[in-house]
Amino acid sequence: MDGAKGSALEWALALLHAPGKRHALRQKPLPSGMDRLLGIAAGARRR
């Protein structure tokens, strides 16, 4: 996706404008920091 440069916010905005391209986005690695964000959302603590 051309609009998704790296940050999660950029990815979300790119998907908002082109939802049909979600399959191409699945082939890219997650943006940095997503593992920590998912851990926080899941209630896990980082030590």
C-alpha contacts under 8 A as a table, 3 or more apart, distances in Angstrom:
res1	aa1	res2	aa2	distance
1	M	4	A	5.61
1	M	14	A	7.35
1	M	21	K	6.81
1	M	24	A	6.72
1	M	25	L	6.57
2	D	5	K	7.12
2	D	14	A	7.91
3	G	10	E	6.90
3	G	11	W	7.17
3	G	13	L	7.78
3	G	14	A	5.05
4	A	7	S	7.44
4	A	10	E	5.20
4	A	11	W	4.56
4	A	12	A	7.97
4	A	13	L	7.80
4	A	14	A	5.63
5	K	10	E	6.46
5	K	11	W	7.22
6	G	10	E	6.62
6	G	11	W	6.98
6	G	31	P	5.72
7	S	10	E	5.21
7	S	11	W	6.36
7	S	31	P	5.70
7	S	32	S	7.65
8	A	11	W	5.02
8	A	12	A	6.14
8	A	31	P	6.12
8	A	34	M	7.96
9	L	12	A	5.06
9	L	13	L	6.20
10	E	13	L	5.15
10	E	14	A	6.07
11	W	14	A	5.06
11	W	15	L	6.18
12	A	15	L	5.16
12	A	16	L	6.20
13	L	16	L	4.95
13	L	17	H	6.45
14	A	17	H	5.27
14	A	18	A	6.06
14	A	19	P	7.79
15	L	18	A	4.92
15	L	19	P	4.66
15	L	20	G	7.81
15	L	21	K	7.10
15	L	22	R	6.61
16	L	19	P	5.84
18	A	21	K	5.82
18	A	22	R	7.81
19	P	22	R	5.74
20	G	23	H	7.41
21	K	24	A	5.57
21	K	25	L	6.75
22	R	25	L	5.05
22	R	26	R	6.45
23	H	26	R	5.26
23	H	27	Q	7.12
24	A	27	Q	5.61
24	A	28	K	7.35
25	L	28	K	5.46
26	R	29	P	7.67
30	L	34	M	6.45
31	P	34	M	5.93
32	S	35	D	7.56
33	G	36	R	5.37
33	G	37	L	6.33
34	M	37	L	4.89
34	M	38	L	5.96
35	D	38	L	5.20
35	D	39	G	6.14
36	R	39	G	5.01
36	R	40	I	6.23
36	R	46	R	7.91
37	L	40	I	5.13
37	L	41	A	6.15
38	L	41	A	4.99
38	L	42	A	6.05
39	G	42	A	5.06
39	G	43	G	6.23
39	G	44	A	5.03
39	G	45	R	6.91
39	G	46	R	7.84
40	I	43	G	5.09
40	I	44	A	5.64
40	I	45	R	6.73
41	A	44	A	7.59
